[in-house]
Amino acid sequence: MTREDALFELAPERPSGPAAPGAGAPLAARLRPRALADYVGHEEALAPLVAMLRRGELSSLVLWGPPGTGKTSLATVIAGEVERVWTELSAVTAGVKDVRAVIAEARERLAADGRGTVLFIDEIHRFNKGQQDALLPAVENGWVTLIGATTENPFFELNAPLLSRCKLVRLSALGDDEVDAIVTRALADADHGFGGAVALADEARAHLVAIADGDARAALNALEVAVTISADRAGGREGGAVTVTLDDVASAVQRFRYDRAGDNHYDQVSAFIKSMRGSDPDAAVYWLLRMLEAGEDPRFLARRMVIFASEDVGLADRGALPLAVAAFDALDKVGLPEATFALTHAAIGLATAPKSNAVTRAMGAGRALVKRAGNAPVPAHLRDAHYKGADRLGHGRGYDYPHDHPGGFVPQQYLPDELEGERLYRPTRHGHEAAVADRVEELRRQSDEARRSRGGTDDQDSDRGAGT
């Protein structure tokens, strides 16, 4: 008995699963597999699922993989093989109220007639902590069988208790041969594809498969647009097959509004960062909202703002990093669309803040110094002296406790001997960092005087080391 035959015997009828897409649905939706026999790729990942279904079981799953690798398709195929009701939520639009309503219906159904519920949540990584917590009792008690799809690392994006109650299925990007097979099916399928009415030039096919980069949905979307371009150029499909050329495919790829994995994604992120760095709040808000409206992951944008706060603002505005972190935290707590307020708030705050890249330069200089100096020994007076016998080794001997001195500061060596006097942090005089610069200058002056008094070298005004 083949793997497909075994699955068909499990569920001769299919009371669950999403409704079949209509004729006007996108090509990728129409070609979504309806049985495992139609599913392309991921044989290794499917093996434990097949074994589980053959036992008449289905546990909660998290399907993790890049875009277009068949996560939603696999979920619908699995759901079609079990006697359970299919319910679907989008993590982009659903809130805690929606989650609780679905769970309540599932509990009532289970109590009334014993029918289980498969709850499919696309882009489950977009659920905040509260939304994920709302799922936990339903999964734990078997009120729903959760199937979550995500492009992000679930170990970072999903709550550990929820993830621990799900089987993780890792789907890799499809190979070129597998994408090519899906394209071939689209061209030949009379019911859901083009039924032989479209010819695809060899160079066009090769470019389509290459540009898809393992994303079957991207390949099918581009093919569908390319067919429209070719048909428009030919004045319609009457009179013979439409021939899709390399130029048609190239034009189709350019028509996609936004691709989170493509050049347009990186171009818009770059424009957003440079707008904040250039202190243009109007442009920063525009690029932020444009990306959010196009479907960009808000967590990605929030992370970029947290990085920006240290990389491009730093100590010029000490409130920048807390502001960015607060926006990230708000996103996690309230989710979209409400968290758009917090993200916009942070973008404006960062764009209008005084700028300094002194933190970035200090980090680069520090890395260069570590690489150049290697494992320089820790000075004896700075070594741990809290264990028995440390004093006999000289550890901690001569350490001067700063809080015993006025102002909580005493000149003292903190770098290894051969690195004393190195300057890594060079503050600007922008915003609050001007006050920081004054304090650092005074502390370094006192340290230099102390070093001269014990016979060291004054490097305060030198260009020594990686800090320049």
N, C-alpha and C positions, 0 to 999 in steps of 0.2 A: 504494500500500500504506500503510495507517495505521501509526502508531507501535505500536499494540497488535498488529497482524498481524505486523509485523516481529519483535516479541519472541516471539510464539508460535512462529514458524518457527525461532527459535534453539533452542528446547528443546521438542520435541514430547512428550517424557517428562520427568518431574520426579523424579529419584531423590533430590534433596536437598530441604532445607527442613524446618521443624519440623512435627510431626504436627498435624493439624487439631484444634482444641479440641472437647471433647465437648459434649453438650447441656446439661450442668450448669455449663459454664464461664460466666464473666461475659459480659454482652452485648457489651462492648467487644472481648473476645477472640473471640467467635463471629463478629462482623462484620468482623474483620480481613481486608483484601483478599487474595485469592488470586492475583490477576493484576493487571497494571498497569491494565487497563481498569476495575478496581474502585477504583483509587487516586484519592483526591480531593485536588486542590490541587497546588502546587509544580511547575507545568509548566516553569518556567524552570530550576529545580534539576534536573529530570529529564532535560532535553535532552542534556547531556553523558553521562549514564549510558546513555541509549538508544543514543547513537552508539557508546559503548564496547562495549555488549553486541552491537550489530550487527556489530562487528568480531570478535566471538567472544572478547572480552577481559573481564576483571574484575580491577581492581586493588584493593588494600586501601583502605578508606574510613573516614572519621570523619563520622558524621551528627550535626550539631550543631543543636539547636533547643529551644524551650521544651517543657514537658510536653504530651503529647497532640497533637503535630504530625505523628505518623506515622513516627517514626524506626524503631521496631521493625517496623511494617508494611512500610515500604520495604525493610528488610533481608530480610524473609521473601519479599517479592515478587521481589527480585533473586536471592536464593538459589534460588528455584523455577525460574529461567530458565537455570541453568547446570548442567553435569554435574559437580557437586561434592557432597561429603558435608557435611551441615550439623551443626555442633557449637556448643553454646551454653554460655556461662558467665555467672554473675552476679558482677559486681565486688563486690557486698556480701558474698558468702559465700565466694568462691573465693580461694585463696591461691596462693603461688608453686608449691607442689607440684602443685596442680590444673592450673595453666597448663603446667607442664613435662610432665605426664602427657598432656595433650591434644596438645601439640606432638610428643611421642614417637610417639603413635598416628598422627598425621598423616604423619610422616616414614616410618613403616613402611608405611602405606597407599600413599603416593606411590611408594615403592620397589617395592612388591609388584605393583601393578596400574596405576599411573599416575593413580589417582584423586586429585584435589585435595580440599582441605578448606576450607570456609568456617567461620571461627570468629567467632561473634557474641558480643560482650561488651556487655551493657547496663550503663549507668552507668559507663562505663570511666574516668571522672574519679575514681572512688573507688579505683582501683588506686594503690598507692604506687609510689615510684620503683623498688623492687626488682621488683615485679610487672610494671611496664611494661618494665623492662630485660630481663626474661625473654622478652618477646614479640619484642623487636627482631631477634634472629637468625632467628626463624621467618618474620617478615615480609620481612626483607631477602633471605633465600634462597628465598622462595617456597614454604616448607613449608606455610604456611597463607595464606589470603586473609582478612585481618582486616576485620571490619566492627564498629566501635565506635560506640555511641550515647551521647551526653552532652547534658546540659542546661547545662553550664558551659562557659565560654570555653576551648577546647582550647589556646590559646596560653598560658594561665596554668596549666592543670591537667595537660597531657600533656607528656612529655619531648620536647624539640625533635627529637632523632634519630628517634623513633618517628613524630611528627607529619609530619616531612618525607618519610616513606616512604608516606604515605597521602594520598589525595585528600580534601579537605575539602568536604563538602556541607552548605551552610547552609540550614536549613528554618525559615521564619518562621512565626509564629502563623497559624493558618487564619483566613480572613475569616468574617464572620457568615453569608454566603451558603453557604460551604462547610460550616460546621458544621450549618446548616439542612439541607443536602442529605444529610448523614450521618444526621441525625435522621429525615428522611423515609425513607431506606433502611431504618433500623431498624424503623420502623413498618410498612413494606410487605413486607419480606423474609420469605417464608413458611418458609424453611429455617433461617435463623439469627436472625431477628428476631421480631416479633410478628404478622406475616402478616395485617395488617388488623384484628386483634382489639382494637386499642387506638386510641382517639381522643384527640388532644391538642388541648385548647382553644387558641385563637389566642393569648390572653394568656399562657398557660402555655408555649407554644412560644417566644414572644418572650423571656420571662424566662429560660427554659432556655438559649437561644442567647446571651443577654447575659451571664449569670452564668458561662458556660463560658469566655468571653474568649479564644476561639481554641483551646481545648483540647477536642478531639473526645472523648477518653476521659472527661473530666470530664462532658461533656454526656451521654454514653451511660450512665455510672454513675448520674448523677442521674435520668435517665429511667427506668432499671431500678428504682431504689428508689421513684420516684414511682408507677410502675405497681403495685408491690406495695402501697403505701399506698392507692392508689385501689381496688385489688381487695379489700383487707381491709375497707375502708369499705363496699364494695358487697356484702360477704359472699361473694366469689368471682367468677369470671369467667363462670359459667354464666348463660345467659339474655340474652346480648348483649355488645356491646363494652364494654370498660372505658374510661371517660372520665377523663382526667387533667386536673385543674384547676390553677389557679395556686397554690392553697394546697398541693396535693400536691407540686408542684415545690419550693416554698419549704421545706416540711417535709423533703423529700429532701436538699436542700442542707445543712440543719442536722444531718443524721445522719452526715455524713462525719466521721470521727474526727480527721483531721489533713490539712491541705492546705498544702504548702510555699509556695504562692503566695497563700494567702488570709489572712483576718483572724486565723484561729485560729493560724496560723504566727507572725504578729507578736505576738499576745497572749502566746503561750507563751515566745517569745524575750524579750519585755519582762519577763515574770514571772521568768525565769532571771536576767537582768541585775539586776533590782531586788532579788532575793533575795541575790545576792552583794554588792550595794551595801549592803544592810541587814544584812550580816554574819550571815546565817542559813545555815549550811552544810547543814542538813537540807533546807530548801526548794530550795537551789541544786542539790543532788544529785538531788532528785525531778524538777525540771523538766528537768535535763540528760538523765537516763535516760528520762524520758517522751518527749522529742523524739527521742532516738536509737532507742528502740523503735518509734516511729511512722514512722521512715524519714528523719528529717532528715539532711542532709548533715553528717557530722562535721567536715569542713573548715570549714564555715560557723560551727559552734559554736566550733571552735578559734580561728578568726579573731576572733570576738567576745570571747573571753577575752584574747587578746593586746591588743586595743584597750582592754578593761576595765582591764588591768593598769596602763596609763599614764593612762587617763582618770579612774579612781576610786581607785587606790592610789598611783601615782606614787612619790615618794621617801619616803613613809611606810614602805614596805617595799621596799628595793632588790632583793630577791629575787623580787618578784612578776612582773616582766616576763621574766626568765630562766626562771621556772617555766612561764609560759604558752607561751613560745616552745619550751621543751623538750617540752611536751605536744604542740604542733603538729608538732614534729620527730619525736616518737615515733609519732604517727599516720601520718606519711609513711613511716616506716621499717618499722613492723610491721603497720599496717592494723588494721581491726576483725576480730574482736571484742576482741583483746588490748589495743588502744590505748584501750579504754574505761577501763582502770585509770588510764592517764596523764591522760585527760580528767577523770575523777572526782577524781584527785589535785589537778589544777590548780584545779578548781572549789572544792574544800574549802579549798585554800591561799588562793585569792583572797577567798573569803567570810570567812575568819577573819583576814585581814591587816588592820592598821590602815588607815584610809581617808584619802585626801586628794585633792581636786580642784584642787590648786594648779597642776598641769601644764595641766589643761584651761583654767583661768582665765588662765594666762600665754599660752597659745596664742590664746585669744580676744582678749586685750588686745593681743598682738603684731599680730594681723591688723588690728585696728581702728587701731593706730598706723601701720602701713604704709599703710593706706588714707588716713588723715588727712594724713600727712607727705609722701606721694609719694616721689619719687626724691631724697631728701636726699643731698648729696655725701658720699663717704667722706673722713674726715679725712686730711690729707696724710701724717701719720706712720704711718697704717695701710695705706697703699697699697703695692702690689707694687713692691719695689725691686731685683728680681733680674735686670733686663734693662739693657742698655747705654743710658745716657742718662737713666735714672730719677732719678739723683741731681740732675741739672741741673733736673729738674722739681720737685724737693723731695720726691719720694716716699720714704717711710721715714725722713725726717730727723726726729730727735727721738724716735724709738721707743725705749722703755726695755724691755729684755729681762727678763721677770719672773724667770727662773731665775738672774739675776745678783744677786738680792736674797734676804735671809733669808725662809724660808717660801715661796719661789717666788711672791711677790706684790709688786707695786708699784702704788700708785694711779696711774691713767692714764685718759685719756678714750678710750672705745671707741665710743660712739654719735656720730652726727653732731652738729655744734655746737648746732643748734636743738632737739635731743632730749636733750641731756645732762641727767641727773637723772631721767629717766623710770623708773618702777618697773613692770615687767611681771610678774615672778615674786614672789609674796607667799606664802612658805611657811607652812604650818600648824605646829602643835606636836604633831602626831599621830605616834606611832611614831618612826622614825629621823629624820623630817623636823624634829623638835625640834632635833637636833644641827645639821642643815643650816641651820635658821633662825638659830641662834646664830652660825654661821660667816658666813652672808650678812650678818647685822646688823653684825658686826665689820668685814667687808671694806667694806661700804657706809659705815660710820662713817669709816674711813680715807680712802675716796674723797671723801666730803663735805668732810672737813677739807682735803684737798689742793685741792679745787675752790675752797674759800673762800680759801685762801692765794694762789691765782692770780686772785682777783677774781670767781669764779663765784658761783652762788646755791646755797644749801643746800636741797635739796628732799627730804631724807630723811624728814621727818615731814609732808610735804605730801600732798595728794590729787591731785597733778598727773598728767595724762595718762590713758591708757586702762587703767592698771594697777589702778585702784580698783574 
